[in-house]
Amino acid sequence: MSNKYHLPKGTSADGPYDLLVTPESAGWGYSGLRILTLRPGETHTLPTGDCEFLVLPLTGSCTVTTDGKTFELEGRTGVFASVTDFAYLPRESEAQISSAQGGLFALPSARTERGGLPARYGRKEDVPVELRGAGACSRQVNNYCLPGTFEAEQLLVCEVLTPGGNWSSYPPHKHDEARPGVESELEEIYYFQVAGEGGFGYQRVYGTPERPIDVLAEVRSGDTVLIPHGWHGPSIAAPGYDLYYLNVMAGPGQDRAWLICDDPAHGWVRDTWTSQDIDDRLPFGENR
């Protein structure tokens, strides 16, 4: 099963995209992600169709033009350097993305039947940076497009940065059932980058007897893991190699809730954090 859900770098490239994950290619209904490399001076045209998108710089800056509006995205030198500004694109629109110096850009998306929100700019200064966990479970979360941080129709996007040797996405959790106030149904994509030449990490996904899934993937920069359902975690950063992943989530719920349920076998781990300090390597980069 791991080959179906683990997409090593380059294996899902298509046309201008280093990675192209659509609801159709993933075999689900809502979540998508494209990774776009622009050479210096290059422009890419993105028709959004029935999806809403973010334009999220991973490395470099860009200009986004859509519906008579122009957004200058300052971007960043890399995912471990700082958070970034970004742009939101509604469904049934078209955008031109250009970069004078070139760069790498994430285009997370969610299929939606609604389209009342306008294209707009997200300031880096408004992105909440959260430190979660403690001890060896310490990690940093950049909350770009979540309920309460940035309005969208159904798209949820955040980044998780984990110091080398630490575990994140832990304790294992899931969000594959619609249970009001307890759990929301969301498909999820993890896109990875690893700091350091030859760096790597590991991602675990496992299911229930009723909905089996079994993934234990060694991940490197540019790899992607699809999570249609099941418990996911830990995401393990190998000692000496900081781990980054972009989370893209969407589902059928119209309330755009992000509610998770811990694996009851491991949820007790959260209680141990009260007696531990947060890893002093956090936060990363400019956020320090």
N, C-alpha and C positions, 0 to 999 in steps of 0.2 A: 504493500500500500504506500510506502514512503515515496516511491517514485512519482506517484500520482499527485501527492500533496507537497513534495519538496521540488522546487524548480531551481536547479543550479543556474548560476549566472550564464546568460546567453542562450539557454535552452528554450526560452519563451520570448526571444526577440522577434520583432515583426516590423518590417519597413523601417521607419525612422526611430522606432522605440527599442531600447535595450531590453525592456520588459513590457509585455502587453498581457494584462489579465483583465478579461471582461466577464460579466456574469455568465455568458455562454461558454467561454473557455474553462471557467472554474466549475461549471455545472451547478450553479446556484442562481439566485434571483436578483441580487442588488449590488454587491461590492465590486469595485474595479480599481486597477492601478496601472498607470503607465509611467515608465522612466524614460526621459527624453534627454539625449545629449545634443547640445547645439554647438557647432563650431563657431569661431569668432565671425560675427557679422551675419550669421544664419538666422532665418525666420521660419517658424513652423505654424501652420494653420490648424487650429483645433476646433472642429464642429462638435458641440456637446451632445446633440441629439436628445435622447430621453434621459440624460444623466446630468447631475450637477457635478462640478469639479472644483478643486483647488489647484492653483499653480503655486508650488512650494519649492523654492530653491534649496537644493542640497549643497551645491558648490557653485558659486558665481552669482551674477546678477542678471536681470532681464527686464524687458519692457513688455507689458501686456496691454493690448489694445482690443477693446470690444464695445460694441454698441455706442460708439462715439466717445467712449471714455478711455483714458490712458493711465495705467498704473506703472510707476517706476519702482521695481522691486530691488532694493539694495542687496538683498541676499546675504551670503556669508562665505567665508573661505573654506568651510567644511562643517560637517554635522556636529563635531565635538567642540567647535569654536564658539558657537552662540546659537540662540534661537534666530529665526528669520522672519521678515515680513512675508506676506503672501497675498494672493488674489483669489476671490471667489467668483465663479462663473455659473450662471443659472442654466437650466435645461433650455434646449431650443435656441441656443445662441452660437456665436462663432467668435473665436479669439485668434489674434496673431501674437505669437510669443517670439521675441527676438532678443538676441544677446550680443552686445558689441564685443565682449571679450570671450564669450563662450562659457559653457557651464553644464551642470547636470541638474535636472529638474524633475521632481516628482509631481505626477498628476493624479492624485487620488480622486475617486468618483463614486457616486451612488445613483442607481436608477431611481427615479421618482416620477410620480404622476402629477405632482404639484410643481408650480413654477412661478410663484408670486414674488420671490426675492430678487432684488437687483444685483448686478455685478458690483463688487465693492472691494475695497482695500483693507487688509488686516495689518495693523501696525505691530512690529516686533515688541514694542514697549507694552502692549496690551496682552501678550501671551503669558498666561500664568505658568511659572516654573515651580514644580512641586517636588519635594524630596520625600520619597516613600520608603517604608521599611526601616531597618536598622541593621547594624553589624554586617554580616556577609550577605544580607538581603537588601542592602541599601541600593537605591537607584534614583535616577532623576527622570521626571516626566514633564515634557513640554506639551501643554494642553491647548493646542491650536483651535480645534473646531469641535467642541464638546458642548453638551447642554450647559448653559451658564457662562460659557466663554466666547462663543461666536455662533450666530444663528445660521442654520442651514435647514433644508427640508428633511433629509434623512441621513446625511453624511456625518460621520464621526471620525476625527483624525487626531492622533497624538504621536509623540516620539518618546521612546524610552532609551536612556543611556545608562549603561551598567559598567562600573569599574571592573577591570580585570580581576578574575577570581571570585566575583560575586554572582549570585543567582537573582534573577528578576522574574516577573510573571509567576511569582511564588508567594503563597501556596497555590497549587494548581487550581484553576477556576474554570467555569464555563458560563456561556450565555447563549443557549440554544433552545430555550423554551420560553414561551410567553406566559409568565406568571406575574400578574400585576403586583407591584410593590416588592417583588422578590427577585425576578430574573427577566431579562428581555431577550428576544430572539435576534441575534446579530451574527452575520457571517464576518469573518475577519481575515485580513491579509497581514503578514509580517514580512517586511522588506529589510534586509540586513546590510550593515556595513561594519567592518572590524578595523580598529586602529592597529597599524603595524604590519610590516611585510610578513606574509604567511600567517597572519592572525586567523583565528577560528573560534567558533563557539558551538553550542548544541541547543537544539530545540526539541522538546517533547510534547506530543499530543497523544492522548489516549481516550477511549470511549467507554461506553457502558455495554452490557450484554445486548441491550435492545438496539443500540446504535454504535457498532464497533468502528474504531479507527485506531491505527497504531503507527505512530511516526516517532522515530528518534533520528534526527538529521544532524549531521555535522554541517554547519553553515559558515560561509565565507562571504566576503564583500560581494554584493550583487545578487546573492541568493534570496529566494522568496519561499515562504511556507504558507500554504492555504489551510485555513481552519474552518471547515463547514459546520462542525459540531464537536462536542466532546470537551474533556478537561484539557487545558493547555497550560504548560509550564512544567518544569522550569525552563527559562531561557538562561543558559549558562555561559558566562564569559570566561574563557580560558585564562589562567593566570598570565599576566603580562600583556594581555590584549583587551582593551576596552571594547565593549559591544554596543552597537546602536541598532535599533529597529524602529521603523515607521509602522504604526498600526493604522489600518484603514478598516472601518466597520460600517455596516449598514444592514437593515433588515426590514421586514414588512410593517413593523409597528409605526403608527402615525404619531405617537407621542415623542419619538426620538429619545427614548430613555436608554441609559447605559447602566444596567443592573446586572451584577455578577453573583455567582454562587460558588463558594469554595468547595473543593473536594473535602467532605467531612473527615476523611482519614488524615488530612494534613492541615486543616484550618487552625488547629491549636497553635501552630507556629506563630501566628500573629501575636499571641499573648506574650511571647518571649521578647518581643521587640521593646517593651516598656523598660526593660533593664539593660538595654544596649544603646550605644551611641550610633548616630548616623556616620557612615564612612566619611572621614575628613577629606577624601579626594573629591567629594561633591560640594557644590555643583561644578560642572565643567566650564572651562573657557571664560567668556565675558561675564557669565552669571555668577562667578565666584566672588 
